[in-house]
Amino acid sequence: MRTVYYLSIILPVLALAVSGWRGDWTWSLLSVIALIVILLPAVITKDFNQTYHKKVAVLFPIPFVAYLVLSFIDSAVSIEHFDVYSYAVQTFAAMVCGMLLMISINAGSSEIKISKRWILLFSIAFACMFAIVCMFVIYVQMSADGWLVSNDDFANGVDNTESNRHLMLPAFLTTFLSLIYGYILRCIFKRIPKTEISLYYGVD
């Protein structure tokens, strides 16, 4: 568990560095959020040996490993439709972050008690909200790179298919994949007693 905990801190830092180098600003933003989320138990309890339940904490490093591997392969051989795979992984990362954030709020408060079903629902909502934020980030990035993105740019019949694809891809993928990932998380939640999931645990 200690290895998973350290990986959960190191991998978002690596993802932040790689995404900054590649210009994947949505991943940069998510990496910062992920670092905050994974360190919340330590900040709230003032004990850096505190983390989440091992069955949910072990999910945290997976999407960041996947992103780093995808980025390495893409740099070497140029993966076709890299953005599709990247956003698919990003959706899972956002859901895990949303799940852990709600668990942390639940564990850190004696007045708020949230059921596993609501934790799962929040993780889906968090991923969808992050996808909307991604659209704005991508819009700004595309505008800065010289893409035609506003309605006025297409007034003369210029094809906007490619621009729309880039802008809508995160929301489109998240809409469907969040349901699939949600089912997977639900299956994992069933194996964790309600009284255990919303507690902090020492790093062993």
Backbone bond lengths (Angstrom), bond angles and torsions (degrees), N, CA, C in turn:
res aa  C-N    CA-C-N  psi(-1)  N-CA   C-N-CA  omega(-1)  CA-C   N-CA-C  phi
1 M - - - 1.459 - - 1.531 111.31 -
2 R 1.314 115.70 -33.90 1.465 119.68 178.82 1.531 110.20 -63.58
3 T 1.334 116.16 -38.47 1.467 120.27 178.18 1.522 110.84 -62.87
4 V 1.337 116.40 -43.53 1.467 121.24 178.58 1.522 110.34 -61.90
5 Y 1.322 116.05 -40.41 1.468 120.95 -179.19 1.523 111.02 -63.03
6 Y 1.315 116.73 -46.89 1.467 119.91 -179.91 1.526 111.30 -67.71
7 L 1.324 116.37 -38.40 1.467 119.77 176.18 1.525 111.07 -62.73
8 S 1.328 116.00 -35.71 1.459 120.86 -179.49 1.523 112.00 -66.67
9 I 1.309 117.02 -22.02 1.465 121.49 176.25 1.526 110.61 -90.48
10 I 1.320 116.15 -42.58 1.470 120.83 -175.38 1.526 111.93 -71.11
11 L 1.328 117.36 -42.85 1.466 120.80 -173.68 1.533 113.73 -63.53
12 P 1.348 119.65 -43.37 1.470 117.75 175.35 1.526 113.22 -62.52
13 V 1.336 116.54 -32.54 1.470 119.75 176.54 1.527 109.91 -65.34
14 L 1.334 116.19 -44.48 1.467 120.31 177.13 1.528 110.92 -63.69
15 A 1.342 116.15 -41.97 1.468 120.11 178.83 1.525 110.79 -63.46
16 L 1.330 116.55 -37.16 1.467 120.79 177.38 1.521 110.61 -63.19
17 A 1.326 116.51 -43.21 1.466 120.76 179.71 1.530 111.16 -66.21
18 V 1.330 116.24 -46.00 1.469 120.52 -178.36 1.526 111.03 -66.60
19 S 1.328 116.68 -43.51 1.467 119.93 -179.26 1.523 111.21 -66.55
20 G 1.327 117.10 -35.15 1.459 120.03 175.40 1.514 111.83 -65.19
21 W 1.326 115.76 -40.18 1.466 121.24 178.67 1.530 111.43 -66.61
22 R 1.344 116.10 -38.07 1.462 121.07 -178.63 1.527 113.00 -83.91
23 G 1.321 116.82 -16.82 1.460 119.79 -174.99 1.512 113.34 82.45
24 D 1.338 117.23 21.39 1.469 121.94 176.08 1.530 108.58 -86.85
25 W 1.325 116.37 79.31 1.466 119.76 -170.09 1.513 113.05 -69.27
26 T 1.329 118.33 -25.79 1.465 119.26 176.47 1.530 110.52 -67.10
27 W 1.328 116.39 -37.33 1.465 120.00 176.04 1.528 111.02 -70.00
28 S 1.312 117.00 -34.01 1.469 119.99 176.96 1.521 110.09 -61.99
29 L 1.336 115.72 -45.50 1.463 120.51 179.14 1.521 111.06 -63.13
30 L 1.324 116.64 -45.06 1.464 120.32 -179.27 1.523 111.60 -65.63
31 S 1.322 117.68 -34.47 1.469 121.19 179.02 1.523 111.00 -64.61
32 V 1.328 116.76 -38.95 1.470 120.90 177.06 1.527 110.07 -65.26
33 I 1.338 116.34 -45.53 1.469 120.63 177.82 1.524 110.44 -60.06
34 A 1.331 116.70 -42.28 1.463 121.47 -178.95 1.526 111.63 -62.47
35 L 1.321 116.50 -41.32 1.469 120.08 177.85 1.520 111.29 -61.20
36 I 1.330 115.86 -42.85 1.466 120.20 178.83 1.521 110.29 -62.29
37 V 1.335 116.11 -45.40 1.464 121.22 -177.04 1.527 111.45 -63.90
38 I 1.326 117.58 -43.90 1.467 119.70 -176.17 1.523 111.77 -70.95
39 L 1.334 116.66 -23.91 1.465 120.12 -179.74 1.529 112.96 -95.20
40 L 1.328 117.35 -3.34 1.465 120.28 -178.91 1.531 113.62 -57.75
41 P 1.345 119.65 -46.07 1.465 118.44 178.51 1.524 112.87 -57.00
42 A 1.331 116.49 -40.62 1.463 120.50 179.38 1.519 111.23 -65.94
43 V 1.331 116.55 -40.02 1.470 120.75 -179.23 1.523 110.85 -69.62
44 I 1.326 116.74 -44.38 1.463 120.92 -177.39 1.521 111.57 -66.89
45 T 1.335 116.62 -42.97 1.470 120.54 -177.44 1.526 113.18 -89.88
46 K 1.356 115.84 -9.22 1.473 121.61 -175.06 1.532 111.40 57.82
47 D 1.324 114.75 32.66 1.458 121.79 179.18 1.527 108.10 -137.69
48 F 1.325 117.04 110.65 1.458 120.72 -175.31 1.529 113.04 -77.07
49 N 1.315 117.37 9.00 1.460 121.20 172.98 1.525 111.70 -100.67
50 Q 1.334 116.72 7.82 1.459 120.66 -178.55 1.526 110.77 -100.64
51 T 1.332 115.40 136.77 1.467 120.53 178.89 1.525 108.88 -149.12
52 Y 1.331 116.79 -166.60 1.462 122.29 -176.09 1.538 111.07 -90.24
53 H 1.328 115.09 172.64 1.463 121.49 175.80 1.529 108.96 -56.05
54 K 1.323 116.31 137.06 1.468 120.19 -171.94 1.527 113.42 -60.81
55 K 1.339 117.48 -30.16 1.467 119.55 -177.35 1.528 112.92 -73.36
56 V 1.335 117.08 -21.31 1.466 119.55 174.33 1.527 110.92 -101.35
57 A 1.335 116.80 -31.26 1.469 120.07 179.43 1.521 111.72 -64.38
58 V 1.334 116.46 -31.57 1.464 120.38 -177.83 1.533 111.74 -68.81
59 L 1.329 117.27 -18.52 1.464 120.79 178.14 1.527 112.16 -75.22
60 F 1.320 116.52 -24.84 1.464 121.39 -171.05 1.526 113.94 -60.13
61 P 1.335 119.92 -46.43 1.472 118.87 -176.55 1.527 114.33 -71.69
62 I 1.339 117.71 -21.33 1.471 121.10 -170.76 1.529 113.32 -55.95
63 P 1.347 119.94 -52.92 1.467 118.42 -177.33 1.522 113.60 -66.05
64 F 1.328 117.35 -28.71 1.469 119.67 179.73 1.527 111.08 -74.36
65 V 1.330 116.28 -36.14 1.465 119.47 172.71 1.523 109.53 -62.51
66 A 1.329 116.10 -44.42 1.468 120.71 -179.39 1.527 111.08 -61.35
67 Y 1.330 116.70 -42.57 1.471 119.64 179.81 1.521 111.57 -65.08
68 L 1.319 117.07 -42.86 1.465 120.54 -179.96 1.528 111.12 -64.36
69 V 1.332 116.53 -40.91 1.469 120.34 178.18 1.527 110.41 -65.32
70 L 1.338 116.52 -45.25 1.465 120.79 178.08 1.526 111.54 -59.58
71 S 1.325 116.24 -42.33 1.466 120.90 -179.19 1.521 111.08 -65.31
72 F 1.336 115.97 -40.35 1.467 120.00 178.96 1.531 110.67 -64.38
73 I 1.341 116.07 -45.44 1.465 119.95 -179.95 1.526 110.65 -65.03
74 D 1.341 115.85 -41.31 1.465 119.57 -179.70 1.523 111.72 -64.09
75 S 1.324 116.03 -36.28 1.468 119.51 177.96 1.524 111.19 -67.88
76 A 1.347 115.75 -30.29 1.464 119.96 -177.42 1.526 112.92 -84.12
77 V 1.346 116.43 -43.85 1.474 118.59 -173.07 1.525 113.49 -127.50
78 S 1.312 118.66 -0.13 1.472 123.10 178.91 1.531 111.79 61.13
79 I 1.330 115.86 92.41 1.462 122.44 -179.32 1.529 110.00 -75.49
80 E 1.333 115.57 128.56 1.463 119.53 175.49 1.529 109.26 -70.13
81 H 1.311 116.60 135.82 1.467 123.05 -177.53 1.533 111.29 59.08
82 F 1.318 115.86 40.96 1.465 120.11 177.83 1.519 111.27 -55.76
83 D 1.340 116.89 -38.14 1.460 119.98 -176.76 1.525 112.17 -62.06
84 V 1.325 117.63 -32.69 1.463 120.67 178.50 1.528 110.46 -64.43
85 Y 1.316 116.79 -48.72 1.469 121.08 178.89 1.527 110.85 -64.90
86 S 1.326 115.48 -39.21 1.460 120.33 -178.76 1.526 111.24 -63.22
87 Y 1.335 117.05 -46.41 1.468 120.22 -179.80 1.526 111.72 -70.02
88 A 1.324 116.92 -30.63 1.463 119.84 176.46 1.528 110.43 -63.68
89 V 1.325 115.92 -43.29 1.468 121.09 176.85 1.524 109.94 -68.86
90 Q 1.320 116.03 -39.41 1.464 120.98 -178.85 1.528 111.85 -62.60
91 T 1.326 116.65 -36.55 1.464 120.60 177.63 1.525 110.90 -60.77
92 F 1.326 116.25 -44.16 1.468 119.79 178.45 1.524 110.72 -64.65
93 A 1.333 116.91 -41.80 1.466 120.88 178.58 1.523 110.78 -60.94
94 A 1.332 116.90 -42.56 1.462 120.80 179.76 1.525 111.09 -65.61
95 M 1.333 117.00 -38.34 1.464 120.05 178.55 1.520 111.46 -65.86
96 V 1.322 116.88 -41.64 1.467 120.47 178.47 1.528 109.95 -64.47
97 C 1.327 116.97 -41.49 1.467 120.49 177.73 1.524 110.75 -62.11
98 G 1.333 116.66 -43.90 1.458 120.29 178.32 1.514 112.42 -62.97
99 M 1.329 115.95 -40.70 1.459 121.26 178.36 1.527 111.15 -62.35
100 L 1.329 116.79 -48.47 1.465 120.61 -178.58 1.523 111.57 -67.77
101 L 1.333 116.82 -33.63 1.466 120.01 177.46 1.518 110.64 -62.87
102 M 1.326 117.34 -44.57 1.455 120.62 179.46 1.527 111.45 -68.65
103 I 1.326 117.00 -37.60 1.466 120.21 175.93 1.523 110.25 -62.36
104 S 1.323 116.67 -40.04 1.459 121.18 -179.91 1.525 111.24 -65.48
105 I 1.328 116.50 -41.91 1.467 120.38 176.85 1.521 110.01 -62.03
106 N 1.317 116.02 -41.65 1.460 121.76 179.95 1.522 111.48 -65.58
107 A 1.333 116.09 -43.84 1.466 120.69 -177.73 1.521 112.17 -72.74
108 G 1.324 116.56 -30.10 1.464 119.94 -175.92 1.505 114.72 -86.26
109 S 1.334 117.18 -2.65 1.459 120.67 -178.17 1.519 110.55 -125.10
110 S 1.311 115.52 134.52 1.463 120.28 177.17 1.524 111.24 -85.90
111 E 1.335 116.98 -13.26 1.458 121.51 -176.98 1.528 112.43 -96.76
112 I 1.333 116.88 -27.23 1.465 120.80 -177.59 1.526 109.75 -101.26
113 K 1.318 116.60 122.17 1.459 121.50 176.01 1.525 108.56 -126.70
114 I 1.297 115.69 116.47 1.458 121.77 -173.25 1.527 109.49 -113.50
115 S 1.314 116.42 134.97 1.464 120.74 -178.91 1.526 110.66 -74.98
116 K 1.328 115.42 163.78 1.469 120.46 178.55 1.528 111.20 -61.51
117 R 1.307 116.45 -34.60 1.468 120.26 -179.85 1.529 110.99 -63.93
118 W 1.338 116.26 -41.38 1.464 119.99 179.65 1.525 111.37 -71.95
119 I 1.312 116.45 -33.22 1.472 119.59 175.49 1.524 109.88 -62.38
120 L 1.318 115.90 -43.71 1.462 120.89 178.97 1.528 111.21 -64.93
121 L 1.328 116.40 -42.59 1.465 120.65 179.29 1.526 110.82 -62.82
122 F 1.330 116.17 -39.98 1.465 119.61 179.18 1.524 110.89 -65.99
123 S 1.322 117.01 -36.80 1.468 119.36 179.85 1.528 111.01 -63.33
124 I 1.334 116.78 -38.30 1.468 120.69 176.46 1.523 110.26 -67.19
125 A 1.340 116.05 -44.87 1.469 120.25 179.59 1.526 111.19 -62.75
126 F 1.322 116.32 -38.72 1.469 120.60 179.60 1.526 110.47 -63.33
127 A 1.330 116.53 -43.26 1.466 120.40 178.66 1.523 111.20 -63.44
128 C 1.330 116.67 -40.09 1.470 120.21 178.95 1.525 111.14 -67.12
129 M 1.326 116.84 -40.67 1.466 119.80 177.52 1.523 111.06 -64.64
130 F 1.325 115.93 -39.29 1.461 118.98 178.80 1.527 110.64 -65.78
131 A 1.327 117.62 -35.66 1.470 121.02 177.83 1.525 110.87 -62.69
132 I 1.338 116.22 -37.23 1.469 120.05 177.45 1.524 110.31 -66.53
133 V 1.328 116.00 -42.01 1.467 119.93 176.26 1.527 110.00 -60.52
134 C 1.332 115.81 -39.57 1.471 120.56 178.86 1.520 111.63 -58.60
135 M 1.325 116.62 -37.90 1.461 119.99 179.56 1.520 111.25 -59.87
136 F 1.334 116.54 -42.30 1.465 120.10 179.07 1.527 111.01 -68.48
137 V 1.332 116.18 -40.62 1.470 120.08 178.48 1.528 110.11 -62.18
138 I 1.338 115.92 -44.83 1.471 120.62 179.95 1.527 110.60 -65.15
139 Y 1.326 116.53 -39.20 1.472 120.73 178.49 1.525 110.77 -59.16
140 V 1.331 115.84 -47.63 1.468 120.29 179.39 1.526 110.66 -63.69
141 Q 1.339 115.91 -43.51 1.463 120.43 -179.19 1.527 111.27 -63.58
142 M 1.329 116.89 -43.61 1.460 120.44 179.41 1.525 111.54 -66.07
143 S 1.326 116.60 -39.02 1.465 120.16 177.34 1.519 110.82 -61.94
144 A 1.339 115.69 -42.78 1.464 120.13 179.60 1.523 111.70 -66.04
145 D 1.336 116.40 -30.13 1.470 120.91 -179.46 1.530 113.18 -85.39
146 G 1.336 116.31 -0.82 1.459 119.78 176.55 1.514 115.92 92.49
147 W 1.336 117.63 11.34 1.464 120.30 178.05 1.529 110.08 -72.20
148 L 1.329 116.45 153.82 1.459 121.94 171.79 1.525 107.49 -85.99
149 V 1.327 117.05 115.19 1.463 119.72 -173.90 1.526 114.00 -129.01
150 S 1.325 118.70 -25.07 1.464 120.28 -178.10 1.523 110.49 -86.13
151 N 1.336 115.99 161.70 1.466 120.46 -178.75 1.524 111.87 -61.64
152 D 1.336 117.06 -35.71 1.465 120.81 -179.50 1.526 111.62 -63.15
153 D 1.338 115.82 -29.07 1.467 119.50 -179.02 1.528 112.19 -66.47
154 F 1.340 115.79 -23.24 1.468 119.79 -175.29 1.530 112.13 -108.87
155 A 1.324 116.19 18.53 1.468 120.54 -176.81 1.520 112.53 -65.96
156 N 1.313 117.77 -26.57 1.467 121.53 -176.05 1.529 113.04 -99.20
157 G 1.317 115.85 25.89 1.459 119.49 175.90 1.512 115.16 82.59
158 V 1.330 117.33 15.83 1.462 120.69 178.04 1.528 108.97 -69.40
159 D 1.307 117.06 135.63 1.469 122.01 -178.32 1.524 110.14 -67.82
160 N 1.333 115.84 126.89 1.465 120.51 -178.81 1.525 112.73 -111.55
161 T 1.326 116.70 15.87 1.470 121.01 -176.30 1.522 112.05 -59.22
162 E 1.325 116.97 -47.49 1.462 120.42 -176.49 1.521 111.47 -68.07
163 S 1.335 117.13 -39.36 1.465 120.59 177.84 1.524 110.72 -63.03
164 N 1.337 116.05 -45.55 1.462 120.05 179.27 1.524 111.54 -63.01
165 R 1.316 116.33 -37.03 1.465 120.21 179.05 1.518 110.38 -59.55
166 H 1.323 117.02 -47.96 1.465 120.81 -179.06 1.529 111.30 -64.47
167 L 1.322 116.44 -39.53 1.460 120.25 -176.34 1.525 112.42 -73.14
168 M 1.324 117.16 -37.40 1.460 121.03 -173.11 1.524 113.99 -92.90
169 L 1.319 117.41 -13.75 1.464 120.51 -174.19 1.529 113.84 -57.49
170 P 1.355 120.16 -47.65 1.472 118.98 -179.58 1.525 112.99 -58.34
171 A 1.342 116.84 -46.51 1.466 120.23 -178.93 1.526 111.24 -66.66
172 F 1.329 117.06 -39.43 1.467 121.18 -179.55 1.526 111.01 -62.78
173 L 1.324 116.53 -49.02 1.465 120.30 -178.87 1.521 111.55 -66.30
174 T 1.328 116.25 -41.54 1.465 120.20 -178.11 1.519 111.28 -62.79
175 T 1.326 117.46 -38.79 1.465 121.85 -179.01 1.527 111.45 -55.38
176 F 1.311 116.83 -43.04 1.464 120.67 -176.88 1.530 112.67 -90.15
177 L 1.322 116.23 -44.16 1.466 119.25 -175.32 1.523 112.33 -69.17
178 S 1.331 117.78 -30.08 1.466 119.59 179.76 1.524 111.01 -62.22
179 L 1.324 117.33 -31.06 1.468 120.61 177.52 1.526 111.01 -70.52
180 I 1.327 116.07 -40.18 1.470 120.27 178.08 1.523 110.18 -67.38
181 Y 1.324 116.06 -48.95 1.464 120.07 178.64 1.525 110.79 -63.18
182 G 1.332 115.97 -35.98 1.460 120.05 178.75 1.517 111.61 -61.51
183 Y 1.322 116.47 -39.39 1.467 120.14 177.92 1.530 110.68 -65.05
184 I 1.328 116.50 -40.62 1.469 120.64 178.14 1.527 110.36 -62.11
185 L 1.334 116.49 -45.81 1.468 120.38 179.04 1.525 110.94 -63.97
186 R 1.317 116.80 -36.72 1.466 120.54 178.13 1.525 110.68 -61.89
187 C 1.318 116.76 -41.49 1.471 120.71 177.87 1.528 111.05 -63.11
188 I 1.335 116.29 -37.61 1.468 120.53 177.93 1.521 110.34 -69.29
189 F 1.341 116.40 -41.47 1.463 121.06 -179.86 1.521 111.86 -59.96
190 K 1.326 116.77 -33.79 1.464 120.26 -178.45 1.526 111.90 -62.43
191 R 1.319 116.45 -24.03 1.462 121.21 -178.31 1.531 112.40 -88.48
192 I 1.335 116.37 -2.12 1.463 120.49 -178.44 1.525 108.96 -115.70
193 P 1.337 119.07 121.22 1.465 120.78 177.80 1.527 111.61 -58.01
194 K 1.312 116.21 145.22 1.464 122.11 -177.89 1.522 112.01 -56.35
195 T 1.326 116.06 -36.27 1.466 120.25 -177.55 1.524 113.10 -74.63
196 E 1.334 117.29 -13.38 1.464 120.51 -176.44 1.522 113.98 -100.37
197 I 1.333 117.07 -29.60 1.457 119.60 -171.30 1.525 112.48 -66.86
198 S 1.323 117.28 -30.63 1.460 120.45 -175.95 1.523 112.34 -101.46
199 L 1.314 116.09 39.91 1.458 121.73 176.61 1.519 109.31 -125.09
200 Y 1.335 115.80 155.44 1.461 120.23 171.97 1.525 108.58 -90.89
201 Y 1.320 115.88 151.55 1.460 121.23 -178.17 1.516 109.73 -131.74
202 G 1.320 115.38 148.53 1.449 120.19 176.78 1.514 111.37 -70.49
203 V 1.322 115.93 146.03 1.463 121.19 177.77 1.517 107.92 -76.92
204 D 1.347 116.45 113.16 1.471 118.81 -177.05 1.518 111.41 -100.17
